[in-house]
Amino acid sequence: GDSVTQMEGPVTLSEEAFLTINCTYTATGYPSLFWYVQYPGEGLQLLLKATKADDKGSNKGFEATYRKETTSFHLEKGSVQVSDSAVYFCALNSGAGSYQLTFGKGTKLSVIP
Amino acid sequence: DTAVSQTPKYLVTQMGNDKSIKCEQNLGHDTMYWYKQDSKKFLKIMFSYNNKELIINETVPNRFSPKSPDKAHLNLHINSLELGDSAVYFCASSQATSPYNEQFFGPGTRLTVL
C-alpha cells in the first residue's frame, strides 16, 4: 500500500538557518505529492504541491522537488523565521479510493531567535 | 468566510457516552473526509464520502459512523466512547475529480474521553 516516511523530529533551528525535512514515499503509479503545515492550535493548510516528476512546488520561500528516481519530495527553505515554527506533514495522493491523503508522521520545527 | 468548519472545537466526555462532531464546507466540493490525529500527531484517514460512495478505512471500529444530511455536511457520530478515542479529529473536503486537487481542512475537534 501507499506510505510516506519523513524524518523524525523535533527539529530546532536558529533564525535564518537552512532547513531540510526529508520525505520519501512508496506508492502505486504516479502520485501527487504535498507538504501541509499545521501551526499550533490550528488545522492543516497546504504549503505546496507537485503533481508530476521533476515538478518543483514553492510557496512562502519553501521549495520541494518531485524526484521519481529517488521517490523523494524533500522540503527546503533557505532562511527560516520564528513564524515558521509548526508541524510539517508530507503527504501523497495516489488516486486510490476517493483520493484520500496518506500522511507521513509529521516533523515538528521550532525556530529560535 | 470559513471554508471548512467543525463544531465543537473541544469535547470532553465520559467513557461509554455517545457523541457527534459536525462538519460543514462552503466550497461546493463533492467529497468530504474525516481524519484522526493521535497524540503523536500521526494523521490517518477514517472515512471518505461523496454523494455516491462511502469508503471506510477497515481499521475504524464500527462504533464510528459518518452521517451526511447533504453534500455540504459530514458529521461524525461515535457510540460507546472509549479512552483510546481521545484524539483530534479533522474534517476535510476536496473536489475529488483528480488526485492533484488540494484538500481543505477544518480547525479540528479535540476529543477527550475520561
Interface residues (C-beta under 8 A of the other chain):
Chain A: P31 S32 F34 Y36 Q38 E42 G43 L44 Q45 L46 K49 T51 V87 F89 N93 S94 G95 G97 S98 Y99 Q100 L101 T102 F103 K105 G106 K108
Chain B: V4 T31 Y33 Y35 K40 K41 F42 L43 K44 I45 S48 Y49 N50 E53 I55 F90 A92 S94 A96 S98 P99 Y100 N101 E102 Q103 F105 G106 P107 G108
